[in-house]
C-alpha cells in the first residue's frame, strides 16, 4: 500500500486544512501515527493486526472501525493526552488511504480479480506506481525536512496498547532514516522485495538492470491507470482522511 513518505504528506495536508490545535502542537506524533500501521515491517506482525483489514476478504470492511473496536479507549480523544490523540488521528489517515488504494486501485487494476489477474508483474507495477507517487512528494526536500524535524521531536509517551514503547521508539528511528534518504529508484528494492524475488530478481546485477527499467515501467503503469484516475485517488485520499480525522477529533 502507499509508502511511508506519502502517508506523512497526506497527514500534513489534513492538519494544514483542519487547523486543529492538537494537530498543530503535535505534528510529530501525527506524522508518526500516519506511518505506524506499517510498523509490521520491523515486527513481522500480520497485516490485519495493524490495519484491521483482511486483504483476503472482499466484503466491505472498515479499518478505522476495526481499530476502535479492538481498542475502544482510543475512540475517546477527550480522555487521552494530546500526543496520543494526534498519533491516533494520523493512524486513522493511514487506514483510510490504504483502504482507498485497495478498493479503487489495487483490486480493480492489479489484484486477482483485475484484468492483470494479480500476477507477479501486476504486483510489481502496483508497487512501482506507489513508489513513483511517493517519490513525487519526497523530491520536495523542504517538505521532508519539516517532517523529519517534527518526527525527531515527537514525544513518545503515548497512551496506546497496540504498540509498546520500545517498538515505537525503534519505529521512530526507521521513519527518520526513510525520510532522510533521497527517493531514488534503488530504494525500490525494499518496497517490492518479495515480488522481485518471485520474479527471479535476486542478484545485485539483476537488480541494477531492473532499476534501469523502472522509470519506463512506472510510465507504462500510469498509462494503464491514467493520470485522471491517479489524481482522483490522491484527491480522495486527502478528502476522506480529512473527514475521518475531523470526525475523530469531534469526539473530544
C-alpha positions as CSV (number, residue, x, y, z in Angstrom):
1,X,0.0,0.0,0.0
2,X,1.2,3.6,-0.3
3,X,4.7,4.2,1.1
4,X,5.6,5.9,4.3
5,X,6.6,9.3,2.9
6,X,3.3,9.6,1.1
7,X,1.4,8.9,4.2
8,X,3.1,11.7,6.1
9,X,2.4,14.2,3.3
10,X,-1.3,13.3,3.3
11,X,-1.3,13.7,7.1
12,X,0.3,17.1,6.7
13,X,-2.4,18.2,4.2
14,X,-5.1,17.1,6.6
15,X,-3.5,19.1,9.5
16,X,-3.0,22.1,7.3
17,X,-6.6,22.2,6.4
18,X,-8.1,21.3,9.8
19,X,-6.0,23.8,11.8
20,X,-6.9,21.8,14.9
21,X,-4.9,22.9,18.0
22,X,-3.8,19.3,18.9
23,X,-2.6,18.6,15.4
24,X,-0.7,21.9,15.2
25,X,1.0,21.2,18.6
26,X,1.7,17.6,18.0
27,X,2.7,17.4,14.3
28,X,5.5,14.8,15.1
29,X,3.1,12.4,16.6
30,X,0.6,13.0,13.8
31,X,3.2,12.1,11.2
32,X,4.5,9.1,13.2
33,X,0.9,7.8,13.7
34,X,0.3,8.2,9.9
35,X,3.1,5.6,9.3
36,X,2.5,3.4,12.3
37,X,0.2,0.7,10.7
38,X,3.3,-0.3,8.7
39,X,5.3,-1.0,11.8
40,X,4.9,-4.6,10.9
41,X,8.0,-4.0,8.7
42,X,10.1,-4.4,11.8
43,X,7.8,-6.5,14.0
44,X,6.7,-9.1,11.3
45,X,3.2,-8.9,12.7
46,X,0.4,-9.9,10.3
47,X,-1.1,-7.0,8.4
48,X,-4.5,-7.5,9.9
49,X,-3.0,-6.8,13.4
50,X,-2.1,-3.2,12.5
51,X,-4.5,-2.4,9.6
52,X,-7.7,-4.1,10.9
53,X,-8.4,-5.1,7.2
54,X,-8.3,-8.6,5.7
55,X,-7.0,-8.5,2.2
56,X,-8.5,-11.9,1.5
57,X,-11.9,-10.7,2.4
58,X,-13.7,-8.9,-0.4
59,X,-16.7,-7.8,1.7
60,X,-17.0,-4.2,2.9
61,X,-14.6,-3.5,5.8
62,X,-13.5,-0.5,7.9
63,X,-10.0,-0.4,9.3
64,X,-11.0,2.6,11.4
65,X,-14.0,0.8,12.8
66,X,-11.8,-2.3,13.5
67,X,-9.2,-0.1,15.3
68,X,-11.7,1.3,17.7
69,X,-13.5,-2.0,18.2
70,X,-10.2,-3.6,19.2
71,X,-9.0,-0.6,21.3
72,X,-12.2,1.2,22.4
73,X,-10.3,3.5,24.8
74,X,-8.7,5.2,21.7
75,X,-12.1,6.3,20.4
76,X,-12.4,8.8,23.3
77,X,-9.9,11.6,22.5
78,X,-11.2,13.7,25.4
79,X,-9.8,11.1,27.7
80,X,-6.3,10.9,26.1
81,X,-3.2,13.1,26.0
82,X,-2.8,15.5,23.1
83,X,0.2,13.5,21.9
84,X,-1.9,10.3,21.8
85,X,-4.8,12.0,20.1
86,X,-2.5,13.3,17.3
87,X,-1.0,9.9,16.9
88,X,-4.4,8.2,16.6
89,X,-5.6,10.9,14.1
90,X,-2.5,10.1,12.0
91,X,-3.1,6.4,12.3
92,X,-6.7,6.9,11.0
93,X,-5.5,8.8,7.9
94,X,-3.2,5.9,7.1
95,X,-6.0,3.3,7.3
96,X,-8.3,5.4,5.2
97,X,-5.7,5.9,2.5
98,X,-4.7,2.3,2.3
99,X,-8.3,1.2,2.0
100,X,-8.9,3.6,-0.8
101,X,-5.9,2.3,-2.6
102,X,-7.0,-1.3,-2.2
103,X,-10.6,-0.7,-3.2
104,X,-10.1,1.8,-6.1
105,X,-6.6,1.0,-7.4
106,X,-5.1,-2.3,-6.4
107,X,-8.1,-4.7,-6.6
108,X,-9.7,-3.4,-9.8
109,X,-6.5,-2.9,-11.7
110,X,-3.7,-5.2,-10.3
111,X,-5.4,-7.7,-8.0
112,X,-6.5,-11.3,-8.6
113,X,-9.9,-10.1,-9.9
114,X,-8.4,-7.5,-12.2
115,X,-7.6,-7.8,-15.9
116,X,-4.0,-8.5,-14.9
117,X,-5.0,-11.3,-12.6
118,X,-2.8,-10.4,-9.7
119,X,0.3,-11.9,-11.3
120,X,3.9,-11.1,-10.3
121,X,4.3,-8.3,-13.0
122,X,1.0,-6.8,-11.9
123,X,2.2,-6.6,-8.3
124,X,5.5,-5.1,-9.3
125,X,3.6,-2.5,-11.4
126,X,1.4,-1.7,-8.4
127,X,4.5,-1.2,-6.2
128,X,6.2,0.9,-8.9
129,X,3.2,3.2,-9.1
130,X,3.1,3.6,-5.3
131,X,6.8,4.4,-5.2
132,X,6.5,6.9,-8.1
133,X,3.8,8.8,-6.3
134,X,5.8,8.8,-3.1
135,X,8.9,10.0,-5.0
136,X,7.0,12.9,-6.5
137,X,6.2,14.2,-3.0
138,X,9.6,13.4,-1.4
139,X,11.5,15.3,-4.0
140,X,10.4,18.4,-2.1
141,X,13.3,18.3,0.4
142,X,11.9,21.3,2.4
143,X,8.7,19.3,3.0
144,X,10.7,16.2,4.0
145,X,12.9,18.3,6.3
146,X,9.8,19.6,8.0
147,X,8.5,16.0,8.6
148,X,12.0,14.9,9.7
149,X,12.2,17.7,12.3
150,X,8.8,17.1,13.7
151,X,9.1,13.3,13.9
152,X,12.5,13.7,15.6
153,X,11.0,15.9,18.3
154,X,7.9,13.7,18.9
155,X,7.2,12.8,22.5
156,X,6.7,9.1,22.5
157,X,4.9,9.0,25.9
158,X,1.7,7.7,24.3
159,X,-1.3,6.1,25.9
160,X,-1.7,3.3,23.4
161,X,-1.8,-0.5,23.9
162,X,-1.4,-1.6,20.3
163,X,2.3,-0.8,20.1
164,X,4.7,-1.0,23.0
165,X,7.1,1.9,23.8
166,X,10.3,0.3,22.7
167,X,8.9,-0.9,19.4
168,X,7.6,2.6,18.8
169,X,11.0,4.1,19.6
170,X,12.6,1.8,17.0
171,X,9.9,2.7,14.5
172,X,10.7,6.4,15.0
173,X,14.3,5.7,14.1
174,X,13.1,3.8,11.0
175,X,11.0,6.7,9.8
176,X,13.8,9.2,10.4
177,X,16.1,7.0,8.2
178,X,13.4,6.6,5.5
179,X,12.5,10.3,5.3
180,X,16.2,11.3,5.4
181,X,17.1,9.3,2.3
182,X,16.6,10.7,-1.2
183,X,13.8,8.9,-3.0
184,X,15.9,7.2,-5.7
185,X,14.8,4.1,-7.5
186,X,17.5,1.9,-5.9
187,X,15.4,2.0,-2.7
188,X,12.5,0.4,-4.5
189,X,14.1,-2.9,-3.6
190,X,12.7,-2.5,-0.1
191,X,9.2,-1.7,-1.4
192,X,8.8,-4.7,-3.6
193,X,11.4,-7.2,-2.3
194,X,9.1,-10.2,-2.1
195,X,7.7,-9.7,-5.6
196,X,11.2,-9.1,-7.1
197,X,12.4,-12.4,-5.6
198,X,9.4,-14.2,-7.0
199,X,10.2,-12.7,-10.4
200,X,13.8,-14.1,-10.1
201,X,15.4,-10.7,-9.5
202,X,17.8,-11.6,-6.7
203,X,21.4,-10.7,-7.5
204,X,22.8,-7.2,-7.5
205,X,23.4,-7.4,-11.2
206,X,19.8,-8.4,-11.9
207,X,18.5,-5.6,-9.6
208,X,20.7,-2.9,-11.3
209,X,19.3,-4.0,-14.7
210,X,15.8,-3.9,-13.3
211,X,16.3,-0.4,-11.8
212,X,17.2,0.9,-15.2
213,X,13.8,-0.2,-16.5
214,X,11.8,1.1,-13.6
215,X,11.0,4.6,-14.9
216,X,9.6,3.1,-18.1
217,X,7.6,0.6,-16.0
218,X,6.2,3.4,-13.9
219,X,5.2,5.3,-17.1
220,X,3.6,2.2,-18.5
221,X,1.6,1.8,-15.3
222,X,0.5,5.4,-15.3
223,X,-0.8,5.0,-18.9
224,X,-2.7,1.9,-17.8
225,X,-4.2,3.6,-14.7
226,X,-4.5,7.0,-16.4
227,X,-3.4,10.3,-14.8
228,X,-7.1,11.2,-14.2
229,X,-7.6,8.1,-12.0
230,X,-4.4,8.7,-10.1
231,X,-5.3,12.3,-9.4
232,X,-8.7,11.2,-8.3
233,X,-7.1,8.8,-5.8
234,X,-4.8,11.5,-4.4
235,X,-7.7,14.0,-4.1
236,X,-10.0,11.4,-2.5
237,X,-7.2,10.4,-0.1
238,X,-7.0,13.9,1.3
239,X,-10.7,14.4,1.5
240,X,-11.6,11.1,3.1
241,X,-8.7,11.2,5.5
242,X,-9.7,14.8,6.4
243,X,-13.2,13.7,7.1
244,X,-12.1,10.7,9.2
245,X,-9.7,12.9,11.3
246,X,-12.4,15.6,11.7
247,X,-14.9,13.0,12.9
248,X,-12.4,11.5,15.3
249,X,-11.4,14.9,16.8
250,X,-15.0,16.0,17.1
251,X,-15.5,13.3,19.8
252,X,-13.2,15.2,22.1
